[in-house]
Amino acid sequence: MALRVVECVPNFSEGRDLARIKAITDAIEAVPGVKLLDVDPGADTNRTVVTFVGDPDSVAEAAFQAVRTAAQVLDMTSHHGAHPRMGATDVCPFVPVEGVSLDDCAELARRLGRRVGEELGLPVYLYEHAASRPERRNLAAVRQGEYEGLAEKVKDPRWAPDFGPAAFHARAGALITGAREFLIAYNITLNSRDKAHATDIAFELREKGRVARRGQTSPFYGSGRELRYAEGCFPCGNCGHDAADLEALEAHCREEHGYDLRRLLALNGIDAGEGVAGRQAYRAGLFPHCKAIGWYVDSYKRAQLSINLTDYKATAPHTVLEAARGLARERGLVVTGSEIVGLVPFQALYQAGQFYLRRQLKSPFVPVPDVLECAVFSMGLADVAPFDPVKKVLGLPRVPSKGLMAMVCADFVDEVSRDTPAPGGGSIAALSGALGAALAAMVANLALGRKGDEDRLLAAAETAQRAKDRLVLAVDEDTSAFNAYMEARRLPQGTPGEKAGREAAMQQGLKAAVAVPWSTAQACFEVLAAADLAMRHGNPASITDAMQGVQMGFAGLRGGIWNVMINLKDITDGAFRAEMQANCAELLARARALAESATAYGDAALEKLHAGGKP
C-alpha cells in the first residue's frame, strides 16, 4: 500500500505556561501513528506552533485530542498576546505531504470541524482549500475581530459557523481549520524596538499592500496625502498615473504593475462591484502569497516583521528577506537576522543557500551541508534563537548515519577484506563512482570564473554532486539488497507452498540485487560525463584530478554492470533478463567510447604540458 502522510500544524493560544503546552502535546503523542516534529512556543506572542505528521486517520484523531485538551487547559478570557487569535486552538491546518491531496486534507478538516462542533460545542470555521464559500478562504478575513469580537460575530448570519453552535464559547473561543499547502512562518528582525518600523516595511512586502499616498517627505510611508477614488479620477497607488474610470485603472495595474486591482481591493475588504468612489485607494505590496504584520518582541528587545509565506515556490523567504533589507536600509534601519517558526522545507533553505553562494561568485553545487550552512549564515537564522537544520528542516536528504558509509575509511577497508560475501564488488563500484564524482565536482568548482567556460563548469559540478549523493547511498543499498536475497534463501522449503514462497522471494531479491548496481552504473556514466567536461574546461593544473575522476567513474560503471550480469543468470524472467542485458551492452559501449576519448584527450594534454605548451 502506498505511503500516505499528512502534516498538521495547530497554533495554540498559550506560549508561556510550559505545563499547559505539554498537556496538549502529550495528547498528540498519545495517538498511535503520529510523530511530533516540532513545538515552538513564543512568550511575547503567547502562542505555540506545533507540528506533527502521520497517516490521515491518526492525524485527524490527534488533532481532535489536541483541540479538546486545549479547550480544557486554556482560558481565552485571560489571554493576551501580540499575535491575532480567535480561540484556544486558533487555527488547525492540514497539509499534504505524501500520497494525499489538498482535497483529502480538506475532508480531514471538515471531519475535525464536525466532531469539534458536535462533541465539544465550539463554533468552527473552515478556511483556505476547505472553505465553504470564497470569502472565507482568507484566514485574516475569518479571524477578523479576533476573540474579542467573536460574541457578536457568531450572531451575524454572514458569519454563522460552518460547524457547531452559533454561540459564543467564552473559555475556548472558536476553532479555524482547513487545508493548505506548506506555509513558512518567517520573522525578520530589525535593530529597532519600534513596532511601527516593522509594520511600515511589512506593509510594503505583503500582497495586501496598504492605503496609498502621494507626496512622501519621509522614507517611512506615513507622510504624504492619502489617496481616494473619485468620479473621473481613479489614482494608481503604485505610481503617479490617474485613470478616468475603474476599468481603465484595472488595465493599467495589470499591464504596468502586474497585479489584479479587484483582488487587491478584495483583500482589503472592498467589493469593487459595489462601487469604489469615495473609498481609499490602495498600493499593492511586492509579493504574492505573502502576509505580513509588524510587532515588538520583548524577549528579543527588538521589532520583527511577522510573515506567512503561503507558497514558498512562488515567493521564497530569501527573496522577501533581500527586499526587506533594501527597505530597511532606505529607512536607516538594519535587518539583524531572521527566524523560522516551526519547520521549513528543505528545498526552500537549499535554494536560499544556492542564491547566496552565487552572489559570492561561488559554486552553488557543493555538498548539501555547505549549502545549508551558507543559508543559515546569510539569512541570520540563528540571530535570536538557535537554528539546528536537523530539527528545523523538513525533508533533509538521507545521509548515512550507520552502516558502511558511516565507518572511517580504515574500518571500511577492513570490513571489505573479511570472509563475508558482503560488502563486495557492488558496494566498491558505488564507492569508486562517488569518489570520481567528488573529483569531478572539485575540478569544476576550482575553475569557476574561467571566461567562457562557467556554464559548462557549473553543469559539471551540478551533475557530479547529484551523482555523488546517489552513489554514497548505493554503497549500503547494494549490501542491503544482497542481504535480502540471502535472507530469502534461508526461508523454509519443507512444503510445496513454502518452496513456492521461497522461490518467489528469491526472485524478488535477485531483481532488487540487479536494480541497485544498474542504478550505480547509470550514475557512474553521469560521473564520466561530468569528469570529462571538467577536464576539458577546468584549470590545466587540475587535469590529472579530472582524469582520475574519469577512471573512477568508468571503474564504478564497469563494476556495476558486472554485478548486474552475475545476478541476472539466476533470474527466471526471460524478458526481464534480455532487456537488462541489452541495456547493459548499450551503456557499456557509450561509456567505453567516452572513457577512451577522455583518456586520449588527457594524455595528449599532459604531453603538451611536458613539451612546454598549453593543453
KOLVO-5667 format. One record per residue (C-alpha): residue number from 1; x, y, z negated; chain. Coordinates in steps of 0.001 Angstrom, whole numbers, plus 500000, padded with zeros to 6 digits. Last residue first. Layout:
N
NODE seq      x      y      z mol
NODE NUM      X      Y      Z   A
...
This chain:
615
NODE seq      x      y      z mol
NODE 615 546894 521829 523288   A
NODE 614 549354 524730 523248   A
NODE 613 552943 524226 524317   A
NODE 612 556172 523409 522520   A
NODE 611 556664 519944 524013   A
NODE 610 555657 518412 520696   A
NODE 609 552409 520366 520846   A
NODE 608 551794 519197 524407   A
NODE 607 552301 515572 523355   A
NODE 606 549829 516091 520491   A
NODE 605 547211 517454 522899   A
NODE 604 547662 514436 525177   A
NODE 603 547163 512079 522218   A
NODE 602 544021 513954 521155   A
NODE 601 542458 513960 524617   A
NODE 600 543201 510260 525113   A
NODE 599 541756 509454 521687   A
NODE 598 538595 511465 522370   A
NODE 597 538035 509826 525763   A
NODE 596 538650 506344 524351   A
NODE 595 536344 506989 521396   A
NODE 594 533563 508364 523629   A
NODE 593 533746 505465 526105   A
NODE 592 533886 502908 523315   A
NODE 591 530908 504506 521529   A
NODE 590 528739 504500 524657   A
NODE 589 529501 500824 525304   A
NODE 588 528894 499944 521653   A
NODE 587 525504 501677 521670   A
NODE 586 524339 499764 524780   A
NODE 585 525552 496392 523515   A
NODE 584 523980 496941 520091   A
NODE 583 520611 497907 521558   A
NODE 582 520608 494865 523863   A
NODE 581 521396 492529 520965   A
NODE 580 518717 494192 518840   A
NODE 579 516056 493703 521503   A
NODE 578 517004 490058 522080   A
NODE 577 516854 489242 518355   A
NODE 576 513499 490949 517857   A
NODE 575 512020 489096 520836   A
NODE 574 513392 485783 519607   A
NODE 573 512019 486025 516055   A
NODE 572 513878 483090 514455   A
NODE 571 516565 485196 512793   A
NODE 570 519633 483110 511869   A
NODE 569 521942 484462 514601   A
NODE 568 520890 488051 513972   A
NODE 567 522764 488262 510651   A
NODE 566 526233 487932 512183   A
NODE 565 525280 490291 515018   A
NODE 564 524081 493129 512802   A
NODE 563 527202 492871 510669   A
NODE 562 529419 493105 513745   A
NODE 561 527414 496139 514855   A
NODE 560 528025 497929 511560   A
NODE 559 531735 497092 511638   A
NODE 558 532099 498506 515140   A
NODE 557 530256 501678 514113   A
NODE 556 532330 502090 510961   A
NODE 555 535575 501554 512880   A
NODE 554 534417 504036 515525   A
NODE 553 533695 506676 512909   A
NODE 552 536993 506015 511151   A
NODE 551 538876 506372 514450   A
NODE 550 537123 509603 515381   A
NODE 549 537684 511041 511896   A
NODE 548 541365 510181 512210   A
NODE 547 541415 512183 515424   A
NODE 546 539725 515075 513573   A
NODE 545 542411 515060 510913   A
NODE 544 545048 514772 513654   A
NODE 543 543715 517923 515322   A
NODE 542 543887 520041 512183   A
NODE 541 546802 522279 513258   A
NODE 540 545097 522684 516640   A
NODE 539 542236 524536 514871   A
NODE 538 538862 523273 515999   A
NODE 537 537197 523177 519415   A
NODE 536 538299 519839 520884   A
NODE 535 538839 518050 517569   A
NODE 534 535620 519353 516013   A
NODE 533 533593 518159 519009   A
NODE 532 535235 514718 518937   A
NODE 531 534666 514471 515174   A
NODE 530 530995 515371 515610   A
NODE 529 530452 512851 518418   A
NODE 528 532186 510049 516550   A
NODE 527 530261 510839 513352   A
NODE 526 526977 510748 515286   A
NODE 525 528017 507304 516536   A
NODE 524 528663 506395 512898   A
NODE 523 525056 507234 512043   A
NODE 522 523809 504777 514664   A
NODE 521 526179 502059 513427   A
NODE 520 525082 502576 509820   A
NODE 519 521410 502377 510855   A
NODE 518 522212 499064 512524   A
NODE 517 524103 498022 509376   A
NODE 516 520952 498678 507280   A
NODE 515 518372 497185 509654   A
NODE 514 520130 493809 510073   A
NODE 513 520119 492917 506357   A
NODE 512 516483 494076 506253   A
NODE 511 515735 491674 509128   A
NODE 510 517575 488928 507245   A
NODE 509 515583 489585 504074   A
NODE 508 512291 489320 505978   A
NODE 507 513453 486037 507483   A
NODE 506 514490 484795 504049   A
NODE 505 511151 485799 502518   A
NODE 504 509255 483983 505290   A
NODE 503 511409 480874 504819   A
NODE 502 510877 480894 501062   A
NODE 501 507126 481279 501418   A
NODE 500 506967 478421 503922   A
NODE 499 509056 476186 501667   A
NODE 498 506946 477075 498646   A
NODE 497 503770 476199 500540   A
NODE 496 505246 472893 501762   A
NODE 495 506186 472030 498169   A
NODE 494 509532 471835 496347   A
NODE 493 511088 474883 498021   A
NODE 492 511819 477200 495093   A
NODE 491 513342 480639 495862   A
NODE 490 517159 480829 495769   A
NODE 489 517483 481704 499446   A
NODE 488 515168 484679 498898   A
NODE 487 517518 486032 496234   A
NODE 486 520406 485772 498708   A
NODE 485 518434 487785 501250   A
NODE 484 517716 490473 498649   A
NODE 483 521425 490525 497737   A
NODE 482 522300 491235 501372   A
NODE 481 519921 494204 501459   A
NODE 480 521270 495546 498157   A
NODE 479 524866 495329 499409   A
NODE 478 523982 497230 502574   A
NODE 477 521984 499796 500615   A
NODE 476 524991 500470 498366   A
NODE 475 527255 501711 501154   A
NODE 474 524214 502993 503088   A
NODE 473 523709 505830 500586   A
NODE 472 527101 507324 501459   A
NODE 471 526317 506719 505127   A
NODE 470 523185 508875 505180   A
NODE 469 524919 511773 503394   A
NODE 468 527878 511586 505786   A
NODE 467 525625 511552 508841   A
NODE 466 523899 514789 507804   A
NODE 465 527207 516431 506883   A
NODE 464 528761 515410 510206   A
NODE 463 525843 516635 512324   A
NODE 462 525812 520039 510596   A
NODE 461 529598 520420 510793   A
NODE 460 529678 519529 514489   A
NODE 459 526827 521925 515307   A
NODE 458 528588 524662 513344   A
NODE 457 531761 524015 515328   A
NODE 456 529937 524159 518637   A
NODE 455 528195 527420 517731   A
NODE 454 531448 528974 516465   A
NODE 453 533565 528160 519507   A
NODE 452 533548 531425 521458   A
NODE 451 535956 533149 519100   A
NODE 450 537202 530944 516281   A
NODE 449 535373 532142 513176   A
NODE 448 534789 528683 511749   A
NODE 447 537898 526519 512080   A
NODE 446 538022 525185 508527   A
NODE 445 534338 524236 508702   A
NODE 444 534793 522125 511835   A
NODE 443 537885 520347 510518   A
NODE 442 536244 519614 507162   A
NODE 441 532987 518424 508722   A
NODE 440 534849 515991 510969   A
NODE 439 536934 514729 508054   A
NODE 438 533825 514145 505924   A
NODE 437 532158 512332 508809   A
NODE 436 535136 510012 509158   A
NODE 435 534996 509311 505421   A
NODE 434 531289 508500 505671   A
NODE 433 531902 506252 508678   A
NODE 432 534513 504248 506843   A
NODE 431 532245 503989 503796   A
NODE 430 529409 502642 505942   A
NODE 429 531697 500062 507547   A
NODE 428 533024 499133 504088   A
NODE 427 529493 498467 502870   A
NODE 426 528767 496272 505874   A
NODE 425 532084 494442 505603   A
NODE 424 531534 493215 502083   A
NODE 423 530144 494226 498729   A
NODE 422 529051 491483 498421   A
NODE 421 530212 487934 499122   A
NODE 420 531861 487561 495700   A
NODE 419 535458 486426 495086   A
NODE 418 536708 489896 494138   A
NODE 417 538515 492241 496538   A
NODE 416 535505 494508 497124   A
NODE 415 535196 495171 493395   A
NODE 414 538912 496011 493136   A
NODE 413 538549 498590 495911   A
NODE 412 535546 500112 494142   A
NODE 411 537394 500228 490826   A
NODE 410 540312 502093 492432   A
NODE 409 537990 504555 494144   A
NODE 408 536089 505557 491018   A
NODE 407 532650 503994 490918   A
NODE 406 529361 505852 491503   A
NODE 405 529466 504835 495160   A
NODE 404 529357 501149 494260   A
NODE 403 526350 501208 491972   A
NODE 402 525137 503963 489705   A
NODE 401 524159 507603 490022   A
NODE 400 524378 507533 493817   A
NODE 399 522702 510656 495172   A
NODE 398 519151 510891 496442   A
NODE 397 518223 514256 497881   A
NODE 396 516531 516635 495423   A
NODE 395 512758 516570 495897   A
NODE 394 511660 519053 493232   A
NODE 393 514371 521353 491899   A
NODE 392 514129 522564 488296   A
NODE 391 515430 519685 486181   A
NODE 390 518346 518547 488350   A
NODE 389 518889 522121 489522   A
NODE 388 519540 523304 485939   A
NODE 387 518849 527021 485564   A
NODE 386 519472 528608 482162   A
NODE 385 517384 531695 481313   A
NODE 384 517575 535456 481954   A
NODE 383 520170 535674 484719   A
NODE 382 520458 531963 485558   A
NODE 381 518678 532337 488899   A
NODE 380 520916 535215 489946   A
NODE 379 519837 534791 493574   A
NODE 378 523413 534564 494880   A
NODE 377 524653 532351 492025   A
NODE 376 521763 529866 492179   A
NODE 375 521762 529826 495993   A
NODE 374 525532 529287 496190   A
NODE 373 525251 526419 493709   A
NODE 372 522523 524871 495849   A
NODE 371 524747 524955 498944   A
NODE 370 527725 523509 497053   A
NODE 369 525588 520713 495576   A
NODE 368 524353 519850 499118   A
NODE 367 527831 519374 500564   A
NODE 366 528792 521912 503267   A
NODE 365 526893 522866 506395   A
NODE 364 526159 526550 505701   A
NODE 363 529659 527418 506958   A
NODE 362 530988 530666 505592   A
NODE 361 530634 534150 507032   A
NODE 360 529525 535339 503554   A
NODE 359 526108 536105 505015   A
NODE 358 526053 532580 506427   A
NODE 357 526669 531214 502929   A
NODE 356 523817 533397 501631   A
NODE 355 521296 532002 504109   A
NODE 354 522489 528417 503565   A
NODE 353 521917 528774 499829   A
NODE 352 518427 530166 500430   A
NODE 351 517631 527307 502803   A
NODE 350 518648 524807 500113   A
NODE 349 516532 526575 497489   A
NODE 348 513343 526463 499569   A
NODE 347 514142 522981 500912   A
NODE 346 514474 521504 497419   A
NODE 345 511016 522620 496352   A
NODE 344 510977 524854 493244   A
NODE 343 509712 523876 489823   A
NODE 342 508259 525743 486847   A
NODE 341 508944 529456 486704   A
NODE 340 511915 530273 488939   A
NODE 339 513789 533375 487765   A
NODE 338 515596 536259 489402   A
NODE 337 518665 538410 488954   A
NODE 336 519912 541857 487962   A
NODE 335 517954 543765 490609   A
NODE 334 519293 547291 490307   A
NODE 333 517381 550575 490262   A
NODE 332 518073 553985 491784   A
NODE 331 514752 553920 493632   A
NODE 330 516236 553224 497077   A
NODE 329 518355 550478 495467   A
NODE 328 515238 548840 494063   A
NODE 327 513601 548769 497487   A
NODE 326 516694 547141 499014   A
NODE 325 516985 544562 496247   A
NODE 324 513269 543811 496512   A
NODE 323 513659 543146 500245   A
NODE 322 516534 540769 499524   A
NODE 321 514487 538984 496871   A
NODE 320 511483 538582 499171   A
NODE 319 513641 536877 501794   A
NODE 318 515349 534757 499110   A
NODE 317 511990 533501 497864   A
NODE 316 510757 532429 501330   A
NODE 315 507652 533754 503061   A
NODE 314 506341 531453 505819   A
NODE 313 507825 528201 504515   A
NODE 312 507271 529432 500938   A
NODE 311 503520 529417 501448   A
NODE 310 501715 530562 498278   A
NODE 309 504584 532657 496945   A
NODE 308 503494 533943 493535   A
NODE 307 505484 536894 492232   A
NODE 306 505963 538523 488822   A
NODE 305 508211 541545 489338   A
NODE 304 510047 541977 486069   A
NODE 303 510770 544676 483502   A
NODE 302 513523 544155 480967   A
NODE 301 514126 543649 477259   A
NODE 300 514404 539898 478021   A
NODE 299 512260 538867 475033   A
NODE 298 510106 541967 475606   A
NODE 297 509092 541021 479127   A
NODE 296 507586 544037 480912   A
NODE 295 505235 543511 483846   A
NODE 294 504872 544172 487559   A
NODE 293 502488 542448 489944   A
NODE 292 502936 540268 493011   A
NODE 291 501106 538017 495435   A
NODE 290 502905 536891 498591   A
NODE 289 501401 534681 501300   A
NODE 288 502069 537472 503816   A
NODE 287 504979 539812 503121   A
NODE 286 505706 543498 503501   A
NODE 285 502641 545053 501928   A
NODE 284 499889 546730 503905   A
NODE 283 499026 550362 503080   A
NODE 282 495401 551010 502274   A
NODE 281 492986 553844 502892   A
NODE 280 490588 554782 500090   A
NODE 279 486897 554774 500928   A
NODE 278 484973 557810 502162   A
NODE 277 484111 556152 505437   A
NODE 276 484637 552401 505052   A
NODE 275 481474 550881 506479   A
NODE 274 479567 547786 505317   A
NODE 273 481332 545552 507840   A
NODE 272 484690 546674 506484   A
NODE 271 483958 544857 503216   A
NODE 270 486368 546360 500694   A
NODE 269 487618 544368 497690   A
NODE 268 491341 544979 498161   A
NODE 267 491998 541642 499833   A
NODE 266 489013 542442 502054   A
NODE 265 490712 545682 503161   A
NODE 264 493852 543812 504164   A
NODE 263 491786 541170 505987   A
NODE 262 489955 543883 507898   A
NODE 261 493265 545534 508796   A
NODE 260 494779 542353 510262   A
NODE 259 498552 542773 510312   A
NODE 258 501312 543031 512891   A
NODE 257 502433 546631 512371   A
NODE 256 502186 548220 515808   A
NODE 255 499782 545907 517657   A
NODE 254 497576 544711 514778   A
NODE 253 497583 547981 512862   A
NODE 252 496862 549975 516045   A
NODE 251 494039 547655 517135   A
NODE 250 492400 547893 513710   A
NODE 249 492768 551694 513774   A
NODE 248 490984 551833 517111   A
NODE 247 488167 549685 515713   A
NODE 246 487900 551878 512600   A
NODE 245 487443 555098 514528   A
NODE 244 489337 558105 515859   A
NODE 243 492732 556819 514752   A
NODE 242 495394 558706 512794   A
NODE 241 499054 557643 513023   A
NODE 240 501545 558747 510375   A
NODE 239 502717 555239 509438   A
NODE 238 501835 552299 507170   A
NODE 237 498536 553541 505704   A
NODE 236 497079 554324 509101   A
NODE 235 494597 557200 508897   A
NODE 234 490994 556882 510119   A
NODE 233 489770 560305 511158   A
NODE 232 486533 560790 513118   A
NODE 231 484295 560012 510150   A
NODE 230 486530 559782 507107   A
NODE 229 488940 557178 505646   A
NODE 228 490867 558237 502591   A
NODE 227 494557 558904 501965   A
NODE 226 496153 559838 498641   A
NODE 225 498497 562815 498976   A
NODE 224 502106 562475 497864   A
NODE 223 503799 561113 494756   A
NODE 222 503099 557753 493129   A
NODE 221 505200 555804 495639   A
NODE 220 508518 555986 493842   A
NODE 219 511185 557149 496280   A
NODE 218 509986 560688 495463   A
NODE 217 508515 563560 497446   A
NODE 216 506111 561436 499476   A
NODE 215 503920 563397 501875   A
NODE 214 501494 560635 502696   A
NODE 213 499700 558075 500530   A
NODE 212 498106 554643 500990   A
NODE 211 496442 552614 498222   A
NODE 210 498443 549395 497829   A
NODE 209 499643 546224 499501   A
NODE 208 497574 543050 499376   A
NODE 207 500393 541123 501049   A
NODE 206 502702 541880 498126   A
NODE 205 506103 543472 498617   A
NODE 204 505391 547200 498337   A
NODE 203 503021 546619 495413   A
NODE 202 505718 544629 493602   A
NODE 201 508187 547512 494028   A
NODE 200 505913 550028 492278   A
NODE 199 504845 547473 489685   A
NODE 198 508443 546770 488670   A
NODE 197 509218 550451 488132   A
NODE 196 505882 550950 486359   A
NODE 195 506809 548231 483848   A
NODE 194 509676 550397 482631   A
NODE 193 512290 548429 480718   A
NODE 192 514799 548699 483532   A
NODE 191 517723 546757 484986   A
NODE 190 515247 544763 487050   A
NODE 189 514293 541059 487058   A
NODE 188 512604 539207 489918   A
NODE 187 510105 536501 488941   A
NODE 186 509095 533540 491128   A
NODE 185 506180 531138 490789   A
NODE 184 506546 529005 493908   A
NODE 183 503265 527541 495098   A
NODE 182 503058 524155 496831   A
NODE 181 499927 523922 498960   A
NODE 180 496570 524410 497330   A
NODE 179 493677 522601 495746   A
NODE 178 491290 523995 493161   A
NODE 177 490534 524616 489524   A
NODE 176 489523 527683 487510   A
NODE 175 488368 526862 483976   A
NODE 174 486348 529276 481845   A
NODE 173 486630 530777 478362   A
NODE 172 487777 528271 475715   A
NODE 171 486639 529864 472429   A
NODE 170 483957 532255 473614   A
NODE 169 482199 529944 476057   A
NODE 168 479988 532368 478005   A
NODE 167 477061 530747 479759   A
NODE 166 476286 529874 483355   A
NODE 165 476625 526223 482361   A
NODE 164 478966 523767 484054   A
NODE 163 480040 523540 487669   A
NODE 162 480408 526019 490545   A
NODE 161 479908 528858 488055   A
NODE 160 477437 531648 488969   A
NODE 159 479433 534590 490246   A
NODE 158 477002 536040 492783   A
NODE 157 474163 535337 490326   A
NODE 156 475858 537681 487795   A
NODE 155 475310 536305 484277   A
NODE 154 478639 534426 484386   A
NODE 153 480430 537744 484994   A
NODE 152 478983 539499 481954   A
NODE 151 480483 537093 479406   A
NODE 150 483602 536717 481562   A
NODE 149 484693 540358 481451   A
NODE 148 487160 539979 478560   A
NODE 147 488389 536645 479906   A
NODE 146 489534 538156 483186   A
NODE 145 487534 540840 484993   A
NODE 144 488798 539489 488313   A
NODE 143 489823 535829 487961   A
NODE 142 487852 534657 490975   A
NODE 141 489122 537550 493100   A
NODE 140 492727 537024 491969   A
NODE 139 492482 533318 492780   A
NODE 138 491495 534012 496387   A
NODE 137 489286 531285 497869   A
NODE 136 486170 532506 496075   A
NODE 135 485010 534957 498736   A
NODE 134 485029 532151 501316   A
NODE 133 482493 529912 499506   A
NODE 132 482661 526677 497501   A
NODE 131 486442 526963 497114   A
NODE 130 488336 523648 497146   A
NODE 129 491070 524892 499506   A
NODE 128 491700 528014 497386   A
NODE 127 489317 528301 494406   A
NODE 126 486685 526427 492402   A
NODE 125 485115 527946 489278   A
NODE 124 484130 526069 486122   A
NODE 123 481900 527182 483225   A
NODE 122 482666 525019 480185   A
NODE 121 480238 522526 478603   A
NODE 120 482938 519999 477768   A
NODE 119 481354 516826 479166   A
NODE 118 479247 518146 482047   A
NODE 117 481239 521188 483127   A
NODE 116 484606 519504 482581   A
NODE 115 483430 516432 484495   A
NODE 114 482131 518428 487470   A
NODE 113 485258 520568 487591   A
NODE 112 487590 517553 487468   A
NODE 111 485760 515789 490306   A
NODE 110 485653 519008 492310   A
NODE 109 489377 519494 491823   A
NODE 108 490052 515869 492803   A
NODE 107 487952 516411 495954   A
NODE 106 490071 519453 496795   A
NODE 105 493173 517291 496353   A
NODE 104 491916 514787 498925   A
NODE 103 491090 517649 501295   A
NODE 102 494584 519022 500831   A
NODE 101 495860 515652 501992   A
NODE 100 497385 512639 500249   A
NODE  99 500196 510212 501123   A
NODE  98 502878 512307 499478   A
NODE  97 502975 515605 497583   A
NODE  96 499523 517180 497782   A
NODE  95 498939 519905 495156   A
NODE  94 496128 520013 492579   A
NODE  93 495512 523360 490884   A
NODE  92 494497 523917 487253   A
NODE  91 493986 527572 486329   A
NODE  90 493294 529273 483020   A
NODE  89 493229 526292 480728   A
NODE  88 492355 528307 477624   A
NODE  87 490392 530574 479949   A
NODE  86 490250 533663 482130   A
NODE  85 493843 534787 482482   A
NODE  84 495966 537699 483804   A
NODE  83 499548 537567 482459   A
NODE  82 500891 540041 479893   A
NODE  81 499472 538273 476861   A
NODE  80 496757 538406 474199   A
NODE  79 494654 535539 472846   A
NODE  78 492574 535959 469677   A
NODE  77 489132 535168 471085   A
NODE  76 490764 532731 473519   A
NODE  75 491204 530057 470861   A
NODE  74 493457 527115 471712   A
NODE  73 493529 523656 470053   A
NODE  72 490213 522132 471162   A
NODE  71 489782 523723 474597   A
NODE  70 493445 522958 475311   A
NODE  69 492845 519308 474396   A
NODE  68 489876 519038 476774   A
NODE  67 491737 520730 479628   A
NODE  66 494765 518438 479115   A
NODE  65 492584 515315 478952   A
NODE  64 490859 516371 482173   A
NODE  63 494170 516965 483949   A
NODE  62 495488 513595 482761   A
NODE  61 492431 511835 484215   A
NODE  60 492756 513595 487569   A
NODE  59 496495 512820 487650   A
NODE  58 495856 509137 486970   A
NODE  57 493245 508900 489733   A
NODE  56 495409 510713 492290   A
NODE  55 498677 508801 491672   A
NODE  54 501247 510677 489643   A
NODE  53 502772 514099 489057   A
NODE  52 503140 516628 486234   A
NODE  51 503926 520336 485977   A
NODE  50 503062 522562 483028   A
NODE  49 503065 526374 483067   A
NODE  48 502722 527918 479622   A
NODE  47 501283 531347 478862   A
NODE  46 501701 533969 476167   A
NODE  45 503072 536297 478888   A
NODE  44 505580 537550 476339   A
NODE  43 506269 534118 474836   A
NODE  42 506600 532238 478101   A
NODE  41 506383 528436 478057   A
NODE  40 507708 526266 480924   A
NODE  39 506965 522541 480598   A
NODE  38 508291 520450 483501   A
NODE  37 508118 517013 485074   A
NODE  36 505558 515037 483067   A
NODE  35 505086 511684 484814   A
NODE  34 501621 510146 485100   A
NODE  33 500743 506507 485788   A
NODE  32 499468 505800 482292   A
NODE  31 497782 508763 480530   A
NODE  30 499374 509503 477133   A
NODE  29 501783 511919 478823   A
NODE  28 499003 514403 479535   A
NODE  27 497596 514304 476001   A
NODE  26 501135 514738 474635   A
NODE  25 501483 517797 476910   A
NODE  24 498444 519425 475288   A
NODE  23 499458 518645 471709   A
NODE  22 502968 519823 472578   A
NODE  21 501648 523249 473588   A
NODE  20 499803 523509 470287   A
NODE  19 502950 522632 468349   A
NODE  18 505035 525039 470443   A
NODE  17 502933 528050 469433   A
NODE  16 504289 530862 471592   A
NODE  15 503224 530369 475219   A
NODE  14 499487 529749 474999   A
NODE  13 496900 530450 477677   A
NODE  12 497550 527257 479626   A
NODE  11 498528 527020 483303   A
NODE  10 497879 523643 484968   A
NODE   9 500252 522496 487734   A
NODE   8 499123 519108 489097   A
NODE   7 501162 517192 491680   A
NODE   6 499644 514339 493652   A
NODE   5 501398 511197 494899   A
NODE   4 500062 508390 497076   A
NODE   3 502536 505657 498097   A
NODE   2 501309 503469 500923   A
NODE   1 500000 500000 500000   A
